[in-house]
Amino acid sequence: MSENPGNDQPDPLDSFDEIIAAETDRDPDLAVIEAGSRTLRTQGGPPEGDVPARPADPEVDRALREVETELAGRWGETKLEPSVSRIAALMDVLGEPQRAYPSIHITGTNGKTSTARMIEALLGAFELRTGRYTSPHVQSITERISLDGAPITAERFIETYRDIKPYAEMVDTSQEYRLSFFEVLTGMAYAAFADAPVDVAVVEVGMGGSWDATNVIDGDVAVVTPIGLDHTDRLGNTPGEIAGEKAGIIKQGATVILAQQPVDAAQVLLKKAVEVDATVAREGLEFGVVSRQVAVGGQLLTLRGLGGEYTEVYLPLHGAHQAHNAAVALAAVEAFFGVGAQRAEPLDIDTVRKAFAAVSSPGRLEVVRRSPTVVLDAAHNPAGAEATAEAVREAFDFTRLIGVVGASADKNVRGLLEAFEPIFAEVVVTQNSTHRAMDADELAAIAVEVFGEERVQVEPRLPEALEAAITLAEEEGEFAGGGVLVTGSVITVGEARLLLGKG
């Protein structure tokens, strides 16, 4: 969106679609990230540590693009063959790098990445060297592998890929199917952590648990964030069935940190814990949120951990769901340090406060523009949307909120839209640039049934959708409470973040 419509200079957004279309040999997820960076590099400010921009060095950028292209030539993250045989074979030829450090393994439906970031911040504050592996990325593939709280550099990402490439090709020839995109990235993360070396790895599953590629580690602490209905075609149709897959990360003698769960999911998880003699700590019983109040830029919490109460903890993230994520993260780190088991005293309160105050989670109720306020949130299923809607009501004083929604075709889009209907005055439906995106017209047909025709606008291209939503929000006037919430998919949020000059 050009801020100077009368300017004769060409708008860099005009070439956005053309660059994406030209990248015919690449995974669309990667193509749009590159295209956005190339067309918008001049619009952004300094790159942010959490979400790195494209490398400034043309040679490094070219080399990273080659790696992305090779990775994109493998099975994408949505094509799965439920087995850990390939990743286990890769770990074997690499010398079992995942055994070189203890780990905290995180599964669940919503809140995994935010919880992982909080765990990482806490461990780092206690002067441990951390490795964090999360997915998907918001903008740059290098975000997925972090060392010491920051994404690895493009140079290190390239070097790590080149180091394991011969071994990956060796495994490819010995297996029925080649290693997938996600399996290779997982191997890279585990190798990078061993090479660093890290004191502890914080690992988020890609999908499920039992047969997820990350599940070649034996996590000392297994964390299960709230389980809801998502990926039902692969994981099951009830929370209990889905919990059966996710329980696969609970290993012999581990400590299990359970967020509040549906009853059937809790039963499955507790049964698995008993079977493997794992110790269980449950939110609402052994730990939890004692109190919370809205504060400027976030919230002030009192948390009950495994070792006692932690008061006046400032968390710069919005929403009750993030407070619960904080309680889970704190209990996980306490369990890692043996609080409540080997030791009775709580963690140092000042260190805990310092860690939580430094937490960030890009694309999770992230404000990227003011006047009007534009907020990005990666909610992509009904449970996530409900949490986001409640957080928006609590944290923002919008008098008129316009939604921009671009969702994936394989999600419960109706449920997502129904969760947002009470807070959106109008909704602009659009689509992101990946092959998984729901067609804008198809999405609009569902939106009309939920919102009514007069509240739905269709803009297939995201730049025009953002422009339309900002224009609608500005109708409230410069000093009124109009705002825009961009949501529906991590990819939609990542593209919007680029278009709005962040990263």
C-alpha positions as CSV (number, residue, x, y, z in Angstrom):
1,M,0.0,0.0,0.0
2,S,1.6,3.2,-1.1
3,E,1.4,6.1,1.5
4,N,2.0,8.6,-1.3
5,P,-0.6,7.8,-4.0
6,G,0.4,10.9,-6.0
7,N,4.0,9.8,-6.2
8,D,5.2,8.8,-9.7
9,Q,7.5,6.1,-8.3
10,P,6.3,2.5,-9.0
11,D,4.7,0.8,-6.1
12,P,6.8,-2.2,-5.1
13,L,3.6,-4.1,-4.3
14,D,2.7,-4.1,-8.0
15,S,5.3,-6.8,-8.7
16,F,4.4,-8.9,-5.7
17,D,2.1,-11.4,-7.5
18,E,4.3,-11.5,-10.6
19,I,7.4,-12.5,-8.6
20,I,5.4,-15.2,-6.8
21,A,4.0,-16.5,-10.1
22,A,7.5,-16.7,-11.6
23,E,8.7,-18.9,-8.8
24,T,7.1,-21.9,-10.4
25,D,9.7,-24.5,-9.2
26,R,9.5,-23.6,-5.6
27,D,7.2,-24.3,-2.7
28,P,4.7,-21.4,-2.6
29,D,5.2,-20.9,1.1
30,L,8.9,-20.1,0.4
31,A,8.2,-18.2,-2.8
32,V,5.9,-15.7,-1.1
33,I,8.3,-15.0,1.7
34,E,11.1,-14.3,-0.8
35,A,8.9,-12.2,-3.0
36,G,7.7,-10.2,-0.1
37,S,11.2,-9.5,1.0
38,R,12.4,-8.6,-2.4
39,T,9.5,-6.2,-3.2
40,L,9.3,-4.6,0.3
41,R,12.9,-4.6,1.5
42,T,13.1,-0.8,1.0
43,Q,9.9,-0.2,3.0
44,G,10.9,-1.9,6.3
45,G,12.9,-0.5,9.1
46,P,15.8,-2.3,10.8
47,P,15.3,-6.1,10.9
48,E,13.8,-7.4,14.1
49,G,15.6,-10.1,16.0
50,D,12.6,-12.4,16.3
51,V,11.8,-12.3,12.6
52,P,14.9,-11.9,10.4
53,A,14.8,-10.2,7.0
54,R,16.5,-11.7,3.9
55,P,20.3,-11.6,4.1
56,A,21.8,-8.3,3.1
57,D,24.8,-10.0,1.4
58,P,23.7,-11.0,-2.1
59,E,25.9,-14.1,-2.1
60,V,24.4,-15.3,1.2
61,D,20.9,-14.6,0.0
62,R,21.6,-16.6,-3.2
63,A,22.9,-19.5,-1.2
64,L,20.0,-19.5,1.2
65,R,17.6,-19.4,-1.8
66,E,19.3,-22.5,-3.1
67,V,18.9,-24.3,0.2
68,E,15.2,-23.3,0.3
69,T,14.7,-24.5,-3.2
70,E,16.3,-27.9,-2.4
71,L,14.2,-28.3,0.7
72,A,11.1,-27.3,-1.2
73,G,11.8,-30.2,-3.6
74,R,11.0,-32.6,-0.8
75,W,7.6,-33.6,0.5
76,G,5.9,-30.5,2.0
77,E,4.7,-30.4,5.6
78,T,1.2,-31.3,4.7
79,K,2.2,-34.6,3.1
80,L,2.9,-37.2,5.7
81,E,3.8,-40.9,6.0
82,P,3.2,-41.7,9.7
83,S,6.6,-43.1,10.7
84,V,9.8,-42.1,12.4
85,S,11.9,-44.6,10.6
86,R,13.4,-42.1,8.2
87,I,14.3,-39.5,10.8
88,A,15.6,-42.3,13.1
89,A,17.9,-43.4,10.2
90,L,19.1,-39.9,9.7
91,M,19.9,-39.5,13.4
92,D,21.8,-42.8,13.3
93,V,24.1,-41.8,10.5
94,L,24.6,-38.3,12.1
95,G,25.7,-40.0,15.4
96,E,22.5,-39.4,17.4
97,P,23.0,-35.7,18.0
98,Q,19.6,-35.5,19.7
99,R,21.1,-37.5,22.6
100,A,23.8,-34.8,23.3
101,Y,21.5,-32.6,25.5
102,P,18.4,-32.8,27.6
103,S,15.2,-31.6,26.1
104,I,11.7,-30.2,26.8
105,H,9.2,-31.6,24.2
106,I,5.9,-29.6,23.5
107,T,2.8,-30.8,21.9
108,G,-0.9,-29.7,21.9
109,T,-3.2,-27.9,19.5
110,N,-2.9,-24.2,20.4
111,G,-0.2,-22.2,22.2
112,K,2.8,-24.4,21.5
113,T,5.0,-21.7,19.9
114,S,4.3,-19.1,22.5
115,T,4.8,-21.6,25.3
116,A,8.1,-22.7,23.7
117,R,9.3,-19.0,23.6
118,M,8.4,-18.5,27.3
119,I,10.3,-21.7,28.3
120,E,13.3,-20.6,26.2
121,A,13.2,-17.1,27.9
122,L,13.1,-18.6,31.4
123,L,15.9,-21.1,30.7
124,G,18.0,-18.4,29.2
125,A,17.5,-16.1,32.2
126,F,18.9,-18.9,34.3
127,E,22.0,-18.8,32.2
128,L,21.5,-22.0,30.3
129,R,22.3,-22.1,26.6
130,T,19.1,-23.0,24.7
131,G,18.1,-24.3,21.3
132,R,14.5,-23.9,20.2
133,Y,12.8,-25.6,17.3
134,T,9.4,-24.4,16.3
135,S,7.1,-24.4,13.3
136,P,5.8,-23.1,11.1
137,H,7.7,-19.9,10.5
138,V,6.1,-16.4,10.2
139,Q,8.4,-15.0,7.5
140,S,11.8,-16.6,7.4
141,I,12.7,-20.3,7.4
142,T,15.6,-19.5,9.7
143,E,13.1,-18.6,12.5
144,R,12.5,-22.3,13.1
145,I,15.9,-23.0,14.6
146,S,17.0,-20.7,17.4
147,L,20.1,-20.6,19.6
148,D,20.3,-18.4,22.7
149,G,16.9,-16.9,22.0
150,A,17.5,-15.7,18.5
151,P,17.1,-17.4,15.1
152,I,20.3,-18.8,13.7
153,T,22.0,-16.7,11.0
154,A,21.4,-17.4,7.4
155,E,25.1,-18.4,7.1
156,R,24.7,-20.9,9.9
157,F,21.5,-22.3,8.4
158,I,23.2,-22.8,5.1
159,E,26.3,-24.4,6.7
160,T,24.1,-26.8,8.8
161,Y,22.2,-27.8,5.7
162,R,25.3,-28.5,3.7
163,D,26.8,-30.5,6.6
164,I,23.9,-32.9,6.8
165,K,23.0,-33.0,3.1
166,P,25.3,-36.0,2.2
167,Y,23.8,-38.0,5.1
168,A,20.3,-37.1,4.2
169,E,20.9,-38.3,0.6
170,M,22.4,-41.5,2.0
171,V,19.2,-42.1,4.0
172,D,17.1,-41.2,0.9
173,T,18.6,-44.1,-1.0
174,S,17.9,-46.6,1.8
175,Q,14.3,-45.7,2.5
176,E,11.0,-46.3,0.6
177,Y,10.4,-42.5,0.7
178,R,12.9,-39.7,0.7
179,L,13.2,-37.6,3.9
180,S,10.5,-34.8,3.9
181,F,11.0,-31.1,4.2
182,F,10.2,-31.2,7.9
183,E,12.4,-34.3,8.6
184,V,15.4,-32.6,7.1
185,L,14.8,-29.4,9.1
186,T,14.4,-31.4,12.2
187,G,17.7,-33.2,11.6
188,M,19.3,-29.8,11.0
189,A,18.0,-28.5,14.3
190,Y,19.2,-31.4,16.3
191,A,22.6,-31.2,14.6
192,A,22.9,-27.5,15.2
193,F,22.0,-27.9,18.9
194,A,24.7,-30.6,19.3
195,D,27.2,-28.5,17.5
196,A,26.5,-25.3,19.5
197,P,26.4,-27.1,22.0
198,V,23.2,-26.3,23.9
199,D,22.5,-27.0,27.6
200,V,18.8,-27.8,26.8
201,A,16.6,-28.0,23.7
202,V,13.0,-26.8,23.6
203,V,11.3,-28.7,20.8
204,E,7.8,-28.2,19.4
205,V,6.2,-31.0,17.5
206,G,5.1,-30.4,14.0
207,M,1.9,-32.5,14.1
208,G,0.6,-35.1,16.6
209,G,3.4,-36.7,18.6
210,S,3.9,-40.4,18.2
211,W,5.0,-40.4,14.6
212,D,6.1,-36.7,14.5
213,A,9.7,-36.3,13.2
214,T,10.7,-34.6,16.4
215,N,9.8,-37.7,18.4
216,V,13.3,-39.2,18.3
217,I,14.1,-37.3,21.5
218,D,13.3,-38.5,25.0
219,G,12.2,-35.3,26.6
220,D,12.9,-35.0,30.3
221,V,9.8,-32.8,30.4
222,A,6.8,-33.4,28.1
223,V,4.4,-30.4,27.8
224,V,0.9,-30.8,26.5
225,T,-0.8,-27.4,25.7
226,P,-4.6,-27.4,25.3
227,I,-5.9,-30.0,22.9
228,G,-8.7,-29.2,20.5
229,L,-10.0,-30.3,17.1
230,D,-7.4,-29.6,14.4
231,H,-5.9,-31.9,11.7
232,T,-8.8,-34.2,12.3
233,D,-8.2,-36.0,9.0
234,R,-4.9,-37.3,10.4
235,L,-5.1,-37.2,14.2
236,G,-8.7,-38.1,15.1
237,N,-12.2,-36.7,15.4
238,T,-12.4,-36.2,19.2
239,P,-10.0,-34.6,21.7
240,G,-9.5,-38.0,23.2
241,E,-8.5,-39.6,19.9
242,I,-6.1,-36.7,19.2
243,A,-4.6,-37.0,22.7
244,G,-3.8,-40.6,21.8
245,E,-1.4,-39.4,19.2
246,K,0.0,-36.5,21.2
247,A,0.6,-38.7,24.2
248,G,3.4,-40.3,22.2
249,I,5.9,-37.7,23.4
250,I,5.5,-38.9,27.0
251,K,8.5,-41.0,27.7
252,Q,9.6,-43.4,30.5
253,G,10.1,-41.6,33.8
254,A,9.5,-38.1,32.3
255,T,7.7,-35.3,34.0
256,V,4.4,-34.3,32.2
257,I,3.1,-30.8,32.4
258,L,-0.6,-30.8,31.4
259,A,-2.5,-27.6,30.5
260,Q,-6.2,-27.6,31.2
261,Q,-7.7,-30.3,28.9
262,P,-11.0,-31.7,27.8
263,V,-12.0,-34.6,30.0
264,D,-11.5,-37.3,27.4
265,A,-8.1,-35.9,26.4
266,A,-7.0,-35.7,30.0
267,Q,-8.0,-39.3,30.6
268,V,-5.9,-40.5,27.7
269,L,-2.8,-38.5,28.7
270,L,-3.0,-39.6,32.3
271,K,-3.3,-43.2,31.3
272,K,-0.2,-42.9,29.2
273,A,1.7,-41.3,32.0
274,V,0.8,-44.1,34.4
275,E,1.9,-46.7,31.8
276,V,5.4,-45.2,31.5
277,D,5.8,-44.2,35.2
278,A,5.8,-40.5,34.4
279,T,5.2,-37.8,37.0
280,V,2.2,-35.5,36.2
281,A,1.6,-31.9,37.1
282,R,-1.9,-30.6,36.1
283,E,-2.9,-27.0,35.5
284,G,-5.6,-26.0,38.1
285,L,-4.3,-28.5,40.6
286,E,-0.5,-28.6,41.0
287,F,0.0,-25.2,39.2
288,G,-1.9,-22.5,37.5
289,V,-2.9,-18.8,37.2
290,V,-3.8,-17.3,40.6
291,S,-4.7,-13.8,39.2
292,R,-4.3,-11.6,36.2
293,Q,-5.0,-8.0,35.4
294,V,-4.7,-6.0,32.2
295,A,-1.6,-3.8,32.1
296,V,-0.2,-1.4,29.5
297,G,1.1,-3.6,26.6
298,G,0.2,-6.9,28.3
299,Q,-0.8,-8.2,31.7
300,L,0.3,-8.5,35.3
301,L,0.2,-12.1,36.7
302,T,0.4,-14.0,39.9
303,L,1.3,-17.6,39.1
304,R,1.3,-20.7,41.3
305,G,4.1,-22.9,40.3
306,L,5.3,-26.3,41.6
307,G,7.4,-24.5,44.2
308,G,5.1,-21.8,45.3
309,E,3.7,-18.4,44.2
310,Y,5.3,-16.0,41.9
311,T,3.8,-12.5,42.2
312,E,3.9,-9.4,40.1
313,V,5.0,-11.1,36.9
314,Y,4.6,-8.8,33.9
315,L,3.9,-10.5,30.6
316,P,4.0,-8.3,27.5
317,L,1.4,-10.5,25.7
318,H,-2.4,-10.1,25.6
319,G,-5.1,-12.6,26.6
320,A,-6.0,-15.1,29.2
321,H,-4.7,-17.9,27.0
322,Q,-1.2,-16.3,27.2
323,A,-1.4,-16.2,31.0
324,H,-2.2,-19.9,30.9
325,N,0.7,-20.5,28.6
326,A,2.9,-18.7,31.0
327,A,1.8,-20.9,33.9
328,V,2.5,-24.0,31.8
329,A,5.9,-22.7,30.8
330,L,6.9,-21.9,34.4
331,A,5.9,-25.3,35.6
332,A,7.9,-26.9,32.7
333,V,11.0,-25.0,33.7
334,E,10.5,-25.8,37.4
335,A,10.1,-29.5,36.5
336,F,13.3,-29.3,34.5
337,F,15.2,-27.9,37.5
338,G,13.6,-30.5,39.8
339,V,11.4,-28.0,41.7
340,G,8.7,-29.9,43.5
341,A,10.7,-33.1,43.3
342,Q,14.4,-32.9,44.2
343,R,14.1,-29.4,45.6
344,A,11.3,-27.6,47.5
345,E,12.3,-23.9,47.0
346,P,10.8,-22.0,44.1
347,L,12.9,-20.4,41.3
348,D,14.4,-17.0,41.9
349,I,11.5,-14.6,41.5
350,D,13.5,-11.7,40.1
351,T,14.9,-13.9,37.4
352,V,11.4,-15.2,36.6
353,R,10.1,-11.7,36.3
354,K,13.0,-10.6,34.1
355,A,12.5,-13.5,31.8
356,F,8.7,-13.1,31.3
357,A,9.1,-9.3,30.8
358,A,11.3,-10.0,27.8
359,V,9.0,-12.5,26.0
360,S,7.8,-11.8,22.5
361,S,5.7,-13.9,20.1
362,P,5.5,-12.5,16.6
363,G,2.1,-12.9,14.9
364,R,0.3,-13.5,18.2
365,L,-1.9,-10.4,18.8
366,E,1.0,-8.3,17.5
367,V,0.4,-4.6,16.8
368,V,2.2,-3.6,13.6
369,R,0.7,-0.3,12.9
370,R,-1.1,2.6,14.6
371,S,-3.8,5.0,13.4
372,P,-5.6,2.9,12.7
373,T,-4.3,0.1,14.8
374,V,-3.5,-3.1,12.8
375,V,-3.1,-6.3,14.8
376,L,-1.9,-9.7,13.5
377,D,-2.9,-13.0,15.0
378,A,-2.2,-16.5,13.7
379,A,-5.4,-18.1,15.0
380,H,-6.3,-20.8,12.4
381,N,-8.9,-23.0,14.2
382,P,-12.1,-22.3,16.3
383,A,-10.4,-22.7,19.7
384,G,-7.6,-20.3,18.8
385,A,-10.1,-17.8,17.3
386,E,-12.2,-17.9,20.4
387,A,-9.1,-17.2,22.6
388,T,-8.1,-14.3,20.3
389,A,-11.5,-12.8,20.2
390,E,-11.7,-12.8,24.0
391,A,-8.2,-11.2,24.2
392,V,-9.2,-8.5,21.7
393,R,-12.2,-7.6,23.8
394,E,-10.1,-7.4,26.9
395,A,-7.0,-5.6,25.6
396,F,-8.2,-3.2,23.0
397,D,-10.9,-0.5,23.0
398,F,-12.0,-0.8,19.4
399,T,-15.3,0.9,18.6
400,R,-15.2,-0.7,15.1
401,L,-13.0,-3.7,14.2
402,I,-12.5,-4.9,10.7
403,G,-11.4,-8.4,10.1
404,V,-9.1,-9.5,7.3
405,V,-9.3,-13.3,7.0
406,G,-7.4,-15.7,4.8
407,A,-7.6,-19.3,5.8
408,S,-6.4,-22.7,4.7
409,A,-8.8,-24.9,2.8
410,D,-8.3,-27.9,5.2
411,K,-9.4,-26.0,8.3
412,N,-12.7,-25.5,10.1
413,V,-13.3,-22.1,8.5
414,R,-16.9,-21.8,9.5
415,G,-16.0,-22.4,13.1
416,L,-13.2,-19.8,12.9
417,L,-15.5,-17.2,11.3
418,E,-18.3,-17.8,13.9
419,A,-15.8,-17.2,16.7
420,F,-14.9,-13.8,15.2
421,E,-18.4,-12.8,14.2
422,P,-19.2,-11.0,17.5
423,I,-16.2,-8.7,17.4
424,F,-16.0,-7.9,13.6
425,A,-18.1,-5.0,12.3
426,E,-17.2,-6.1,8.8
427,V,-14.9,-8.8,7.4
428,V,-12.7,-8.6,4.3
429,V,-12.0,-12.1,3.0
430,T,-8.9,-12.8,1.0
431,Q,-6.4,-15.6,0.3
432,N,-2.7,-16.0,0.9
433,S,-0.4,-17.2,-1.8
434,T,0.0,-20.8,-0.9
435,H,-1.6,-23.8,-2.6
436,R,-3.3,-24.6,0.7
437,A,-5.2,-21.3,0.8
438,M,-9.0,-21.4,0.5
439,D,-10.3,-19.6,-2.6
440,A,-11.5,-16.1,-1.6
441,D,-14.9,-16.6,-3.2
442,E,-15.4,-19.9,-1.5
443,L,-14.4,-18.3,1.8
444,A,-16.8,-15.4,1.1
445,A,-19.7,-17.8,0.6
446,I,-19.2,-19.2,4.1
447,A,-18.6,-15.7,5.5
448,V,-21.9,-14.4,4.0
449,E,-23.8,-17.2,5.8
450,V,-22.1,-16.2,9.1
451,F,-22.0,-12.4,8.9
452,G,-24.7,-11.5,6.3
453,E,-23.9,-10.2,2.8
454,E,-23.7,-6.5,3.9
455,R,-20.8,-7.2,6.3
456,V,-18.6,-9.1,3.8
457,Q,-16.2,-7.7,1.3
458,V,-14.1,-9.9,-1.1
459,E,-10.5,-8.9,-2.1
460,P,-8.6,-11.9,-3.4
461,R,-5.2,-10.2,-3.2
462,L,-4.0,-9.5,0.3
463,P,-2.5,-6.1,-0.4
464,E,-6.0,-4.9,-1.6
465,A,-7.6,-6.6,1.3
466,L,-5.4,-4.8,3.8
467,E,-6.0,-1.5,2.0
468,A,-9.8,-2.0,2.1
469,A,-9.8,-2.9,5.7
470,I,-7.7,0.1,6.8
471,T,-10.0,2.3,4.8
472,L,-13.0,0.9,6.5
473,A,-11.4,1.3,9.9
474,E,-10.5,4.9,9.1
475,E,-14.2,5.7,8.6
476,E,-14.3,6.0,12.4
477,G,-12.1,9.1,12.2
478,E,-8.5,9.7,13.2
479,F,-9.1,9.9,16.9
480,A,-11.8,7.2,17.1
481,G,-11.4,3.5,17.9
482,G,-11.2,1.8,14.5
483,G,-8.9,-1.1,14.1
484,V,-8.0,-4.1,11.8
485,L,-7.3,-7.7,12.8
486,V,-5.5,-9.9,10.3
487,T,-6.0,-13.6,11.0
488,G,-6.9,-17.0,9.8
489,S,-3.4,-18.5,9.0
490,V,0.2,-18.2,10.0
491,I,1.0,-17.7,6.3
492,T,-1.6,-14.9,5.9
493,V,-0.1,-13.2,9.0
494,G,3.4,-13.6,7.7
495,E,2.5,-12.1,4.3
496,A,0.7,-9.2,6.0
497,R,3.7,-8.6,8.2
498,L,5.9,-8.2,5.1
499,L,3.3,-6.0,3.4
500,L,3.1,-3.7,6.4
501,G,6.9,-3.3,6.5
502,K,7.7,-5.5,9.5
503,G,10.9,-7.4,8.7
